[in-house]
Amino acid sequence: MALHKRTQLGPLLEAISGGERKQIYLFFGERFLCQQAVQQIEAALFTHASGSVHTLDGAAEDPNKLLSRILSFTLLPGLQVYRVVDTNLFHSRQVAEQIWDKACKSLKNNKSGAAARHLANLLHLGSIKVTDNKTFSDIAADQWQKLFGFAHPGQNLDWADRLVSTISVPLSSSDDPVNKLIAAIAQGFPQDNVLILSAEQVDKRKKLFTHIKKHGEIIDCSVIEGASKAAVTQQKEVVREMIRTTLEKLNKTIEPQALEILFERIGFHPVGAVMEVEKLALYVDQRPRITSSDLEQMVGRTREDAIFELTEALGNKNSSRTMTVLDHLLTNSIHGLAIVASLRNYLRRLLIFKSLQNQPTPVWTNRMTSNEFQNDYLPAIKETGAWPDLLKGHPYALYKGFSKASEFSAETLEQSLTLLLDAEFKLKGGAVSTRLVLEDLLISLLTEDEKLGA
């Protein structure tokens, strides 16, 4: 079987350790999980052989140069493993929009390196070389659609130009290196050469994927994305696995309740889970068990927790607390657009709740208790079929949201979203500093009721 799940590598590792190695391996999915699986395969490859590992950056590597390396004999002794990280050989227009979304998400999470890497891969898909004369902002909307297969994002793209300005992405050769690699895979590399490719996204319909599946081994390290029940369940299991493995290596255990709190604070971030567990293990020193108290002392609140403090202070119209939390967020390098996005989600949610309250039936009253809300009002709202995804949360949390929405007028919430949009445009294309834009935004939001006479 040439396609393996990351969690079922035992038989493959045994076969490689026994000398049954292939000349090409492909890993795709979550980046940190790919890295761990690659290390396992490399360890098995070198069980009975010496040699070297050559790590290459796929985002900047010329495919023709890579092919030349793989097909060349070397004077170095032993096995020669060429590991290409973030290869773009499998990208196609079918995954272009996913790559763009990942770049935007990485920017939002203050991961400029990851964002630049995704943008470089996108340029490669469009056969564009990064130069001073050709950048994202120079691509017209109709040309964008032709190059990448999805609609122009309709925003100022100076930020994307800045991120990729130092990255060298070669133009695709007219003599397609992918076809050359396919032929080389079928023919075979020099005996001591092994190629390891890893990528976050692959197009499984491409011929290269099919040929590797036939002649090599493919390891699936993907994890379901999103916030669905199935996705969260799988994400939790992956993080728990990372924590368990790390604890075993460090000869430590952790309280079950502490494990749950750790996941809530870290979210689906495998490398973050490993780093936090290692930090906790060092903190407890000789003690064998990590407790909830240890976690409270050592594991900081996530960015999501911190931004929740901002929306809570804003919702309570606590101006001093709002500005203090904003200062903490900016001091901790939280991106301004991430703050705006969180505020938008919060206000949009309140506006939807307000619109439901304004319906003639069921009737909302400010005197409604949480039990009345859960037993009568919420079931009646759900029967209307309006906003089903938004009404899936815990009843008490929904009750608090509806109660908060009742404190605002619909006009106030609508105007607040307009203010957010203006601030977003200023952050993306203006010369005013992020701090000034956000301070002005929050002051405007805090006083919007007064302006409208609400």
C-alpha positions in Angstrom: 0.0 0.0 0.0 1.6 3.3 -1.1 -0.8 5.6 0.8 -0.4 5.6 4.6 -2.0 7.5 7.4 0.4 9.3 9.7 -0.9 7.3 12.7 -0.3 4.0 10.9 3.4 4.2 10.0 4.6 1.2 12.0 4.6 -1.4 9.2 6.2 1.1 6.8 9.0 2.0 9.3 9.7 -1.7 9.9 10.0 -2.3 6.2 12.4 0.6 5.7 14.5 -0.4 8.7 14.7 -3.8 7.1 16.1 -2.4 3.9 13.0 -2.1 1.8 13.3 1.6 1.0 11.8 3.5 -1.9 13.5 6.4 -3.7 10.7 8.9 -3.2 8.4 9.8 -0.3 5.6 12.4 -0.2 4.2 13.9 3.0 1.2 16.2 2.9 -1.0 17.9 5.5 -0.4 19.8 8.7 3.2 21.2 8.6 4.4 20.2 12.0 2.9 16.7 11.7 4.6 16.3 8.3 7.9 17.3 10.0 7.6 14.7 12.7 6.7 12.0 10.2 9.6 12.9 8.0 12.0 12.5 11.0 10.6 9.0 11.6 11.2 8.0 8.0 14.7 9.5 8.0 15.5 7.6 11.2 14.4 4.4 9.6 16.4 5.1 6.4 19.6 5.5 8.4 19.1 2.5 10.6 21.7 0.5 8.8 23.2 3.2 6.5 25.3 6.3 6.9 24.9 9.4 4.8 23.6 13.0 4.7 20.3 14.9 4.6 20.1 17.9 2.4 17.2 20.2 3.3 15.9 22.5 0.6 13.2 25.2 0.6 10.6 24.3 -1.9 9.2 27.8 -2.0 12.4 29.1 -3.5 13.9 26.0 -5.1 14.0 25.9 -8.9 12.4 22.6 -9.9 15.0 22.1 -12.7 17.9 22.5 -10.2 16.2 20.0 -7.8 15.9 17.5 -10.6 19.6 18.0 -11.5 20.5 17.2 -7.9 18.4 14.1 -7.7 19.7 12.6 -10.9 23.4 13.4 -10.2 25.9 11.0 -8.6 27.7 12.5 -5.7 31.2 12.0 -4.2 29.7 12.0 -0.7 29.7 8.7 1.0 26.5 6.8 1.9 22.8 7.6 1.5 21.9 11.0 0.1 18.5 12.2 1.2 17.1 15.4 -0.4 14.3 16.8 1.8 12.2 19.4 0.0 10.1 21.4 2.5 6.9 23.1 1.2 7.3 21.9 -2.3 5.1 23.6 -4.9 5.3 20.8 -7.4 1.8 19.7 -6.6 0.1 23.0 -6.7 -2.5 23.8 -9.3 -5.2 26.4 -9.9 -7.6 24.2 -8.1 -5.8 24.9 -4.8 -4.9 28.5 -5.5 -7.7 30.1 -3.5 -6.9 27.8 -0.6 -3.3 29.0 -0.7 -4.4 32.7 -0.8 -6.7 32.0 2.2 -3.9 30.4 4.1 -1.7 33.5 3.4 -4.3 35.8 4.7 -4.9 33.6 7.8 -1.1 33.5 8.5 -1.0 37.3 8.2 -3.9 37.6 10.6 -2.1 35.4 13.1 1.1 37.5 12.8 3.0 34.7 11.0 4.6 36.8 8.2 7.1 34.1 7.2 4.3 31.6 6.6 2.2 34.2 4.8 5.2 35.0 2.5 5.7 31.3 1.8 2.1 30.9 0.7 2.2 34.0 -1.4 5.4 32.7 -3.1 3.6 29.5 -3.9 0.7 31.4 -5.4 3.0 33.4 -7.7 4.6 30.1 -8.8 1.2 28.9 -9.9 0.7 32.0 -12.0 4.3 31.6 -13.5 5.2 35.0 -12.0 8.7 36.0 -10.9 9.0 38.4 -8.0 10.7 41.6 -9.4 10.5 45.3 -8.6 8.3 45.7 -11.7 5.8 43.0 -11.2 3.9 42.5 -7.9 0.4 41.5 -6.7 -0.8 45.0 -6.8 0.0 45.3 -10.5 -2.3 42.4 -11.4 -5.7 43.6 -12.8 -8.9 41.8 -11.7 -9.5 40.1 -15.0 -5.8 39.0 -15.2 -6.0 37.7 -11.6 -8.9 35.4 -12.5 -6.9 34.0 -15.5 -3.7 33.5 -13.5 -5.1 32.0 -10.3 -8.6 30.8 -11.1 -10.5 32.8 -8.5 -11.8 36.3 -8.1 -9.5 39.2 -7.2 -9.8 39.9 -3.4 -10.7 43.5 -4.1 -8.3 45.0 -1.5 -5.1 47.0 -1.4 -2.3 44.4 -1.8 0.7 46.4 -0.8 1.0 44.1 2.2 1.4 41.1 -0.1 4.0 42.9 -2.2 6.1 43.7 0.9 6.0 40.1 2.1 7.3 38.6 -1.1 9.7 41.4 -2.1 12.7 39.4 -0.9 11.6 36.0 -2.1 13.0 34.6 -5.4 10.3 32.6 -7.2 11.5 31.4 -10.6 9.4 31.4 -13.7 8.1 28.0 -14.8 10.3 26.6 -17.6 8.8 25.8 -20.9 10.3 22.4 -20.6 8.1 21.3 -17.7 10.4 20.0 -14.8 7.4 18.1 -13.4 7.2 15.9 -16.5 10.9 15.3 -16.2 10.6 14.3 -12.6 7.8 11.9 -13.5 10.0 10.3 -16.1 12.9 10.1 -13.6 10.7 8.5 -11.0 9.7 5.8 -13.4 13.3 5.2 -14.6 14.8 5.5 -11.1 17.4 7.8 -9.4 21.0 6.9 -8.7 20.9 4.1 -6.2 21.9 6.1 -3.1 19.6 9.1 -3.8 16.3 9.5 -2.0 13.8 12.3 -2.5 11.5 13.4 0.3 8.8 16.0 -0.5 6.4 17.7 1.9 3.6 20.1 1.3 0.5 21.4 3.1 -1.7 21.1 0.1 -1.5 18.7 -2.9 -3.7 18.2 -5.9 -4.3 14.5 -5.9 -5.4 14.6 -9.5 -2.0 15.5 -10.8 0.1 12.9 -12.6 3.0 13.4 -10.2 0.9 12.4 -7.3 -0.2 9.2 -9.1 3.3 8.3 -10.1 4.6 8.7 -6.6 1.8 6.5 -5.3 2.8 3.9 -7.8 6.6 4.0 -7.4 7.1 5.5 -3.9 5.3 6.0 -0.6 2.7 8.8 0.4 2.1 9.7 4.0 -1.2 11.6 4.8 -0.7 14.0 7.7 -3.8 16.1 7.1 -6.3 17.1 9.8 -9.8 18.2 9.2 -10.0 22.0 9.3 -12.8 24.2 10.7 -15.0 24.2 13.8 -17.4 21.3 13.0 -17.7 18.6 15.7 -15.8 16.1 13.6 -13.0 18.6 13.0 -12.7 19.6 16.6 -12.7 16.0 17.7 -9.8 15.1 15.4 -7.9 18.3 16.2 -8.2 17.5 20.0 -7.0 14.0 19.4 -3.9 15.2 17.5 -3.0 17.7 20.2 -3.5 15.1 22.9 -1.3 12.7 21.0 1.4 15.4 20.8 1.1 16.0 24.5 1.1 12.3 25.5 4.2 11.6 23.3 6.1 14.6 24.8 5.2 13.7 28.4 6.4 10.1 27.9 9.7 11.4 26.6 10.0 13.6 29.6 8.8 11.0 32.1 5.9 13.2 33.3 2.1 12.9 33.6 -0.6 15.6 33.6 -4.0 15.9 35.4 -7.0 15.3 33.0 -8.5 18.7 33.8 -5.2 20.4 33.1 -5.1 18.6 29.7 -8.5 20.0 28.8 -7.5 23.6 29.9 -4.3 23.3 27.9 -6.2 22.4 24.7 -8.6 25.3 25.3 -5.8 27.8 25.6 -3.6 26.5 22.8 -6.3 25.3 20.3 -5.2 23.3 17.3 -1.5 24.2 17.3 0.6 21.0 17.6 4.0 22.7 17.8 2.6 25.1 20.4 1.3 22.1 22.5 4.8 20.5 22.4 6.5 23.7 23.4 4.1 24.4 26.3 4.4 20.9 27.7 8.2 21.1 27.6 8.0 24.4 29.5 5.7 22.9 32.1 7.9 19.8 32.5 10.9 22.1 33.2 8.8 24.1 35.6 7.7 21.2 37.8 11.3 20.0 38.0 11.4 16.8 40.0 7.7 16.4 40.4 6.3 13.7 38.2 2.8 15.2 37.6 1.7 18.5 36.1 -1.3 20.1 37.8 -3.8 22.7 36.8 -2.1 25.1 39.1 1.2 24.7 37.2 -0.7 25.4 34.0 -2.3 28.5 35.4 1.2 29.8 36.4 3.1 29.0 33.2 0.7 28.9 30.2 -0.4 32.3 29.1 -3.8 33.2 27.7 -4.1 32.9 24.0 -4.6 35.7 21.6 -8.3 34.7 21.4 -8.7 35.0 25.1 -7.1 38.4 25.1 -9.3 39.7 22.3 -12.3 38.4 24.1 -11.4 40.7 27.0 -11.5 43.6 24.5 -14.9 42.7 23.2 -16.2 42.2 26.7 -14.9 45.6 27.8 -16.3 47.2 24.7 -19.7 45.5 25.2 -19.8 46.7 28.8 -18.9 50.3 27.6 -16.0 50.4 30.0 -13.8 52.9 28.2 -10.8 52.8 30.5 -10.7 48.9 30.4 -11.2 48.9 26.6 -8.2 51.2 26.0 -6.0 49.3 28.5 -6.7 45.9 26.8 -6.1 47.5 23.4 -2.7 48.7 24.6 -1.8 45.2 25.9 -2.8 43.6 22.6 -0.7 46.0 20.5 2.2 45.7 22.9 2.1 41.9 22.4 2.2 42.3 18.6 -1.4 41.3 17.9 -2.0 42.5 14.3 -4.5 45.4 13.9 -6.5 43.5 11.3 -6.9 40.6 13.6 -8.4 43.0 16.2 -10.8 44.5 13.7 -11.9 41.1 12.5 -12.7 40.0 16.0 -14.6 43.2 16.7 -16.5 42.7 13.5 -17.5 39.1 14.4 -18.7 40.3 17.8 -20.8 43.2 16.5 -22.2 41.2 13.7 -23.3 38.5 16.1 -25.0 41.2 18.3 -26.7 42.7 15.2 -28.1 39.3 14.2 -29.4 38.7 17.8 -30.9 42.2 17.7 -32.7 41.5 14.4 -34.2 38.3 15.9 -35.4 40.2 19.0 -37.1 42.7 16.7 -39.3 40.0 15.1 -42.9 40.0 16.2 -42.7 36.4 17.3 -41.4 34.9 19.5 -41.5 38.0 21.8 -38.3 39.0 23.5 -38.4 40.9 26.8 -35.5 42.3 28.8 -37.0 40.7 31.9 -36.6 37.2 30.5 -34.7 34.8 32.7 -32.1 32.3 31.5 -34.6 29.4 32.1 -37.3 31.1 30.1 -34.9 31.8 27.3 -33.7 28.2 27.2 -37.1 26.5 27.6 -39.3 28.8 25.6 -37.7 31.6 23.6 -34.7 29.7 22.1 -36.7 26.6 20.9 -39.2 29.0 19.2 -36.4 31.0 17.5 -34.8 27.7 16.2 -38.2 26.6 14.8 -38.1 29.6 12.5 -35.0 28.2 10.8 -33.1 31.5 11.0 -29.4 31.5 11.6 -29.2 27.8 12.6 -25.4 27.7 12.9 -25.3 30.8 15.1 -27.8 29.2 17.5 -25.9 26.0 18.1 -23.9 27.3 21.1 -24.5 26.7 24.8 -28.0 28.1 25.8 -26.6 30.2 28.6 -23.9 31.7 26.4 -26.6 32.5 23.8 -28.8 34.0 26.6 -25.9 36.4 27.6 -25.4 37.3 23.9 -29.1 38.1 23.4 -29.1 40.1 26.7 -26.1 42.1 25.5 -27.7 42.8 22.1 -30.8 44.2 23.8 -28.7 47.0 25.3 -28.0 48.4 21.7 -30.2 49.7 19.0 -30.0 48.2 15.5 -28.9 51.6 14.1 -26.0 51.7 16.6 -24.8 48.2 15.6 -25.1 49.0 11.9 -23.2 52.2 12.2 -20.5 50.4 14.3 -19.9 47.9 11.5 -19.5 50.9 9.1 -16.9 52.4 11.4 -15.1 49.0 11.4 -15.0 48.9 7.6 -13.5 52.5 7.5 -10.9 51.5 10.0 -10.0 48.3 8.0 -9.5 50.4 4.9 -7.2 52.8 6.8 -5.1 49.9 8.2 -4.7 48.3 4.8 -3.8 51.4 2.8 -3.4 54.4 5.0 -0.4 56.2 6.4 -1.8 56.6 9.9 -0.3 54.3 12.6 -2.2 51.2 13.6 -2.5 52.4 17.2 -4.1 55.7 16.3 -6.6 54.0 13.9 -7.7 51.5 16.5 -7.8 54.1 19.3 -10.0 56.3 17.2 -12.2 53.3 16.2 -12.8 52.3 19.8 -13.5 55.8 21.0 -16.1 56.1 18.2 -17.6 52.7 19.0 -17.9 53.6 22.7 -19.7 56.9 21.9 -21.8 55.7 19.0 -24.9 55.4 21.2 -24.6 59.0 22.3 -24.2 60.2 18.7 -27.4 58.4 17.7 -29.3 59.4 20.8 -29.8 55.8 21.8 
